[in-house]
Amino acid sequence: MFDLRQGAESAGGPSTVTFFPDISMFERETDTEQVTHDVFIPDWILRQLGTLQSKLEAIESRSLGGRGRGGRTGARSLHSYSSHFIYGLANSCFGYNGWSSQVLECPMIMTDFDEENKKYSAQFSALVRVTLADGTYVESRGYGDGANLPNKYMCYNKGMKQAVTEATKNAIIGLRDLLIEYEMSQLEAKLKREYDLR
């Protein structure tokens, strides 16, 4: 058996090869205190998010009859509104070119074929990212299905389209959560500064 260290030393010098280096050589010295970065959202986006939130709250209060969230039975939720209504709401708040959507994934969850009736069924899940003009984004998931259709392509097309549409609607409605998260982070930072000053 040939020993590399012995071969290097016999060649005229000590070996510089280290077979088992000390792991501490690769560790970086860092502070144990975790650094938190302040979230920055431009003022014009905050105004637009506030506009979206107020419009969504007005729609909710109208659909609930002014009784609050626990009002009458059968009240419509925001997710039950049509996609063109929600897209129009986003266009009115952010402008038609102030937001965009991107499908990140759309995997098939389930597929089935009925041999007797020659019908196809499938379910899909889509993950969509809605990005505002400044780069702020929200990701949301939606589900869709195509059931009892005569052709496989029709089944897949309907299921994928429904999943992407639902995910986009959920992401637009979820944009209002950005404003709430921003306000909470600003309040938390303010309280930390006041607590540290005292």
C-alpha positions in Angstrom: 0.0 0.0 0.0 1.3 3.4 -0.9 1.2 6.2 1.7 0.9 9.7 0.1 2.6 11.5 3.0 5.5 9.2 2.9 5.8 9.7 -0.9 5.8 13.5 -0.6 8.3 13.5 2.2 10.6 11.2 0.3 10.4 13.5 -2.7 12.3 16.2 -0.8 10.0 18.0 1.6 7.2 17.8 4.2 3.7 17.0 3.0 1.2 19.8 2.8 -1.7 17.5 2.3 -4.1 17.3 5.2 -6.5 14.4 5.0 -8.7 15.3 8.0 -8.8 19.1 8.4 -10.1 20.7 11.5 -13.8 21.7 10.9 -13.2 25.0 12.8 -11.1 26.2 9.9 -14.3 26.5 7.8 -16.6 28.0 10.3 -17.2 31.8 10.2 -17.2 33.8 13.3 -20.6 35.5 13.5 -22.5 37.3 16.2 -25.1 35.3 18.0 -27.5 38.2 17.7 -29.7 37.8 14.7 -29.9 40.9 12.5 -33.5 41.8 11.4 -34.0 43.8 8.3 -36.8 46.3 8.1 -39.3 45.7 5.4 -39.5 48.6 3.0 -42.6 49.1 0.8 -42.7 52.4 -1.2 -45.4 54.9 -0.2 -47.3 54.7 -3.5 -47.6 50.9 -3.1 -48.8 51.4 0.5 -51.5 53.8 -0.8 -52.6 51.4 -3.5 -52.7 48.5 -1.0 -54.8 50.6 1.3 -57.1 51.4 -1.6 -57.4 47.7 -2.3 -58.0 46.9 1.3 -60.8 49.5 1.7 -62.5 48.3 -1.5 -62.4 44.7 -0.4 -63.8 45.6 3.1 -66.6 47.6 1.4 -67.5 44.6 -0.7 -67.4 42.3 2.4 -69.6 44.7 4.4 -72.1 45.0 1.5 -72.3 41.2 1.0 -72.8 40.7 4.7 -75.5 43.3 5.0 -73.6 45.5 7.4 -73.7 42.8 10.1 -70.0 42.0 10.3 -68.4 38.7 9.5 -70.7 36.6 11.5 -73.9 38.1 10.0 -76.6 36.3 8.1 -76.2 32.9 6.6 -75.5 32.5 2.9 -73.4 35.7 2.7 -70.9 35.7 -0.2 -67.2 35.5 0.6 -64.6 37.4 -1.6 -63.5 34.1 -3.1 -66.9 33.5 -4.6 -66.8 36.5 -6.8 -65.9 36.0 -10.5 -62.3 36.3 -11.7 -63.0 39.3 -14.0 -64.4 41.2 -11.0 -61.3 40.6 -8.9 -59.0 41.3 -11.8 -60.9 44.6 -12.5 -60.5 45.5 -8.8 -56.7 44.9 -9.1 -56.6 47.0 -12.4 -58.5 49.8 -10.7 -56.1 49.9 -7.7 -52.7 49.2 -9.4 -53.4 50.1 -13.0 -53.6 47.6 -15.9 -49.8 47.4 -16.1 -49.1 47.8 -12.4 -49.3 44.1 -11.6 -48.5 40.8 -13.3 -49.1 37.1 -12.6 -46.8 34.2 -13.1 -47.6 30.5 -12.8 -44.9 28.8 -10.7 -46.3 25.3 -10.8 -49.4 23.4 -11.7 -49.1 19.7 -10.8 -51.8 17.2 -11.2 -53.1 15.9 -7.9 -55.4 13.1 -9.1 -56.6 11.6 -12.4 -59.3 9.1 -13.2 -60.8 7.4 -16.2 -64.3 5.9 -16.2 -64.1 2.8 -18.4 -67.8 2.3 -18.6 -68.8 5.9 -19.7 -65.4 6.8 -21.3 -65.1 9.9 -19.2 -61.9 11.6 -17.8 -61.5 13.4 -14.6 -58.5 15.2 -13.1 -57.6 17.6 -10.3 -54.9 20.2 -10.3 -53.1 22.5 -7.8 -51.6 25.7 -9.0 -49.1 28.1 -7.3 -49.3 31.6 -8.7 -47.2 34.7 -7.9 -48.7 38.1 -8.3 -46.1 40.8 -8.6 -46.6 44.5 -8.3 -44.7 47.1 -10.3 -42.1 47.7 -7.6 -41.3 43.9 -7.3 -43.4 43.2 -4.2 -45.1 39.9 -4.6 -47.6 37.4 -3.1 -47.8 33.7 -3.8 -51.0 31.8 -3.4 -52.4 28.4 -4.2 -55.6 27.4 -6.0 -57.3 24.1 -6.9 -59.3 23.1 -10.0 -60.8 20.0 -11.5 -62.2 18.8 -14.7 -64.7 16.1 -14.2 -66.5 13.7 -16.5 -65.3 15.1 -19.8 -65.1 13.0 -23.0 -61.5 13.9 -23.9 -58.3 14.0 -21.7 -57.1 17.3 -23.2 -60.5 18.9 -22.3 -60.2 17.6 -18.8 -56.6 18.8 -18.3 -57.3 22.2 -19.8 -60.4 22.9 -17.7 -58.7 21.7 -14.5 -55.5 23.7 -15.0 -57.4 26.8 -16.0 -59.6 26.7 -13.0 -56.6 26.1 -10.7 -54.6 29.0 -12.1 -57.7 31.3 -12.0 -58.4 30.5 -8.4 -54.8 30.9 -7.4 -54.6 34.3 -9.1 -57.8 35.5 -7.3 -56.4 34.3 -4.0 -53.2 36.1 -4.5 -54.9 39.4 -5.4 -57.1 39.1 -2.4 -54.0 38.2 -0.3 -52.3 41.4 -1.4 -54.1 43.2 1.4 -52.2 41.1 3.9 -49.0 42.8 2.8 -50.3 46.0 4.2 -51.2 44.4 7.5 -47.8 42.7 7.8 -46.0 45.9 7.0 -48.0 47.8 9.6 -47.3 45.1 12.2 -43.5 45.1 11.4 -43.4 48.9 11.7 -45.2 48.8 15.0 -42.9 46.1 16.3 -39.8 48.1 15.2 -41.2 51.2 16.9 -41.9 49.3 20.1 -38.4 47.8 20.1 -36.8 51.3 19.6 -38.9 52.7 22.5 -38.2 49.8 24.7 -34.4 50.1 24.1 -34.5 53.8 24.7 -36.0 53.4 28.2 
